[in-house]
Amino acid sequence: MRYRPGEDPATSTTASSTEAALVLTLGLVIGIVPTWLGIRGEQRWLAIGSAGLIVASIATMVWLERS
């Protein structure tokens, strides 16, 4: 990532917990719908990939709560 001259990378802004929760919740919704469609349409690649997104979102939520 590039920074402007005189900008300190250590003081840059980060995502708030509300923004992180919104993105992770959106990841869950985006994961659940294609998982259901993949199972219903017998498309294993879609079901497995979407289930991976669900697992990653839940794992990240748990990790953020503990830190």
MDTraj code that builds the backbone (N, CA, C; nanometers):
import mdtraj as md
import numpy as np

residues = "MET ARG TYR ARG PRO GLY GLU ASP PRO ALA THR SER THR THR ALA SER SER THR GLU ALA ALA LEU VAL LEU THR LEU GLY LEU VAL ILE GLY ILE VAL PRO THR TRP LEU GLY ILE ARG GLY GLU GLN ARG TRP LEU ALA ILE GLY SER ALA GLY LEU ILE VAL ALA SER ILE ALA THR MET VAL TRP LEU GLU ARG SER".split()
xyz = np.array([
    [0.0849, -0.1164, 0.0000],
    [0.0000, 0.0000, 0.0000],
    [0.0898, 0.1230, 0.0000],
    [0.0521, 0.2220, -0.0746],
    [0.1319, 0.3436, -0.0837],
    [0.0709, 0.4513, 0.0045],
    [0.1565, 0.5282, 0.0643],
    [0.1136, 0.6379, 0.1505],
    [0.1604, 0.7689, 0.0898],
    [0.0887, 0.8741, 0.1182],
    [0.1268, 1.0062, 0.0701],
    [0.2497, 1.0546, 0.1465],
    [0.3261, 1.1425, 0.0870],
    [0.4435, 1.1958, 0.1573],
    [0.4018, 1.2646, 0.2879],
    [0.4699, 1.2311, 0.3939],
    [0.4403, 1.2905, 0.5240],
    [0.3344, 1.2158, 0.6031],
    [0.2727, 1.1162, 0.5442],
    [0.1695, 1.0388, 0.6133],
    [0.2351, 0.9233, 0.6881],
    [0.1966, 0.9067, 0.8134],
    [0.2537, 0.8010, 0.8965],
    [0.1659, 0.6765, 0.8878],
    [0.2179, 0.5632, 0.8372],
    [0.1365, 0.4419, 0.8261],
    [0.0863, 0.3908, 0.9604],
    [0.1581, 0.4214, 1.0679],
    [0.1174, 0.3719, 1.1998],
    [-0.0085, 0.4410, 1.2499],
    [-0.0410, 0.5589, 1.1982],
    [-0.1585, 0.6318, 1.2445],
    [-0.2750, 0.6232, 1.1461],
    [-0.2654, 0.5366, 1.0479],
    [-0.3738, 0.5249, 0.9504],
    [-0.4971, 0.4646, 1.0167],
    [-0.6120, 0.4939, 0.9606],
    [-0.7370, 0.4458, 1.0183],
    [-0.7604, 0.2998, 0.9825],
    [-0.8286, 0.2292, 1.0699],
    [-0.8655, 0.0904, 1.0452],
    [-1.0176, 0.0785, 1.0510],
    [-1.0672, -0.0349, 1.0105],
    [-1.2114, -0.0569, 1.0110],
    [-1.2618, -0.0675, 1.1545],
    [-1.3777, -0.0102, 1.1785],
    [-1.4371, -0.0197, 1.3112],
    [-1.5009, -0.1567, 1.3286],
    [-1.5372, -0.1886, 1.4502],
    [-1.5986, -0.3182, 1.4759],
    [-1.7358, -0.3282, 1.4086],
    [-1.8046, -0.2158, 1.3945],
    [-1.9349, -0.2169, 1.3268],
    [-1.9181, -0.2492, 1.1786],
    [-1.8183, -0.1904, 1.1171],
    [-1.7927, -0.2178, 0.9755],
    [-1.7527, -0.3630, 0.9546],
    [-1.6691, -0.4144, 1.0439],
    [-1.6261, -0.5538, 1.0335],
    [-1.7451, -0.6481, 1.0496],
    [-1.8333, -0.6180, 1.1462],
    [-1.9513, -0.7019, 1.1669],
    [-2.0423, -0.6999, 1.0447],
    [-2.0562, -0.5845, 0.9827],
    [-2.1402, -0.5732, 0.8628],
    [-2.0832, -0.6563, 0.7478],
    [-1.9523, -0.6465, 0.7267],
    [-1.8892, -0.7204, 0.6183],
    [-1.8982, -0.8714, 0.6434],
    [-1.8759, -0.9140, 0.7675],
    [-1.8815, -1.0566, 0.7986],
    [-2.0242, -1.1099, 0.7898],
    [-2.1222, -1.0306, 0.8300],
    [-2.2619, -1.0717, 0.8161],
    [-2.2991, -1.0825, 0.6686],
    [-2.2531, -0.9891, 0.5903],
    [-2.2774, -0.9955, 0.4462],
    [-2.2118, -1.1197, 0.3860],
    [-2.0928, -1.1536, 0.4343],
    [-2.0256, -1.2755, 0.3894],
    [-2.1051, -1.4002, 0.4230],
    [-2.1683, -1.3999, 0.5400],
    [-2.2526, -1.5139, 0.5773],
    [-2.3724, -1.5267, 0.4837],
    [-2.4386, -1.4152, 0.4571],
    [-2.5561, -1.4185, 0.3688],
    [-2.5147, -1.4618, 0.2279],
    [-2.4042, -1.4057, 0.1796],
    [-2.3559, -1.4415, 0.0460],
    [-2.3121, -1.5875, 0.0430],
    [-2.2701, -1.6420, 0.1556],
    [-2.2314, -1.7828, 0.1613],
    [-2.3490, -1.8775, 0.1727],
    [-2.4508, -1.8384, 0.2477],
    [-2.5649, -1.9271, 0.2719],
    [-2.6471, -1.9496, 0.1448],
    [-2.6747, -1.8437, 0.0728],
    [-2.7598, -1.8558, -0.0468],
    [-2.6956, -1.9468, -0.1529],
    [-2.5701, -1.9247, -0.1923],
    [-2.5119, -2.0159, -0.2919],
    [-2.4926, -2.1586, -0.2400],
    [-2.4717, -2.1745, -0.1082],
    [-2.4615, -2.3104, -0.0542],
    [-2.5931, -2.3835, -0.0756],
    [-2.7017, -2.3184, -0.0434],
    [-2.8343, -2.3773, -0.0626],
    [-2.8589, -2.4066, -0.2115],
    [-2.8227, -2.3112, -0.2973],
    [-2.8421, -2.3336, -0.4409],
    [-2.7531, -2.4464, -0.4926],
    [-2.6306, -2.4553, -0.4404],
    [-2.5402, -2.5616, -0.4829],
    [-2.5893, -2.6984, -0.4416],
    [-2.6430, -2.7080, -0.3213],
    [-2.6966, -2.8368, -0.2750],
    [-2.8208, -2.8735, -0.3557],
    [-2.9068, -2.7763, -0.3746],
    [-3.0312, -2.8028, -0.4475],
    [-3.0050, -2.8370, -0.5947],
    [-2.9082, -2.7693, -0.6545],
    [-2.8778, -2.7928, -0.7957],
    [-2.7715, -2.8985, -0.8181],
    [-2.7293, -2.9651, -0.7113],
    [-2.6276, -3.0710, -0.7185],
    [-2.4979, -3.0212, -0.7813],
    [-2.4572, -2.9018, -0.7439],
    [-2.3309, -2.8437, -0.7894],
    [-2.2360, -2.8402, -0.6699],
    [-2.1531, -2.9440, -0.6585],
    [-2.0674, -2.9568, -0.5405],
    [-1.9679, -2.8435, -0.5276],
    [-1.9118, -2.7966, -0.6386],
    [-1.8120, -2.6906, -0.6328],
    [-1.8719, -2.5645, -0.5716],
    [-1.9956, -2.5349, -0.6040],
    [-2.0616, -2.4160, -0.5505],
    [-2.0920, -2.4331, -0.4030],
    [-2.1421, -2.5490, -0.3652],
    [-2.1749, -2.5747, -0.2247],
    [-2.0494, -2.5735, -0.1372],
    [-1.9416, -2.6349, -0.1841],
    [-1.8187, -2.6422, -0.1050],
    [-1.7533, -2.5048, -0.0933],
    [-1.7459, -2.4317, -0.2022],
    [-1.6855, -2.2981, -0.1990],
    [-1.7627, -2.2023, -0.1108],
    [-1.8935, -2.2075, -0.1187],
    [-1.9773, -2.1199, -0.0369],
    [-1.9727, -2.1602, 0.1096],
    [-1.9661, -2.2891, 0.1364],
    [-1.9529, -2.3346, 0.2753],
    [-1.8194, -2.2875, 0.3328],
    [-1.7165, -2.2825, 0.2511],
    [-1.5880, -2.2292, 0.2955],
    [-1.5978, -2.0827, 0.3338],
    [-1.6773, -2.0060, 0.2600],
    [-1.6990, -1.8655, 0.2941],
    [-1.7715, -1.8525, 0.4273],
    [-1.8675, -1.9397, 0.4523],
    [-1.9393, -1.9382, 0.5791],
    [-1.8445, -1.9690, 0.6941],
    [-1.7627, -2.0713, 0.6777],
    [-1.6668, -2.1092, 0.7825],
    [-1.5676, -1.9956, 0.8079],
    [-1.5181, -1.9344, 0.7019],
    [-1.4223, -1.8249, 0.7167],
    [-1.4857, -1.7051, 0.7869],
    [-1.6099, -1.6732, 0.7555],
    [-1.6780, -1.5608, 0.8200],
    [-1.6995, -1.5875, 0.9686],
    [-1.7438, -1.7072, 1.0008],
    [-1.7667, -1.7406, 1.1420],
    [-1.6349, -1.7429, 1.2187],
    [-1.5311, -1.7993, 1.1583],
    [-1.4005, -1.8043, 1.2256],
    [-1.3462, -1.6634, 1.2496],
    [-1.3645, -1.5750, 1.1539],
    [-1.3184, -1.4378, 1.1707],
    [-1.3978, -1.3660, 1.2783],
    [-1.5286, -1.3890, 1.2843],
    [-1.6107, -1.3287, 1.3897],
    [-1.5630, -1.3739, 1.5268],
    [-1.5376, -1.5029, 1.5411],
    [-1.4905, -1.5556, 1.6698],
    [-1.3548, -1.4967, 1.7043],
    [-1.2658, -1.4888, 1.6056],
    [-1.1323, -1.4354, 1.6290],
    [-1.1378, -1.2880, 1.6706],
    [-1.2242, -1.2090, 1.6080],
    [-1.2368, -1.0676, 1.6423],
    [-1.2970, -1.0491, 1.7817],
    [-1.3878, -1.1360, 1.8188],
    [-1.4477, -1.1261, 1.9524],
    [-1.3456, -1.1549, 2.0619],
    [-1.2527, -1.2451, 2.0356],
    [-1.1539, -1.2840, 2.1373],
    [-1.0397, -1.1844, 2.1468],
    [-1.0197, -1.1030, 2.0443],
    [-0.9081, -1.0092, 2.0487],
    [-0.9487, -0.8724, 2.0981],
])
top = md.Topology()
chain = top.add_chain()
for i, resn in enumerate(residues, 1):
    res = top.add_residue(resn, chain, resSeq=i)
    for name in ("N", "CA", "C"):
        top.add_atom(name, md.element.get_by_symbol(name[0]), res)
traj = md.Trajectory(xyz[None], top)
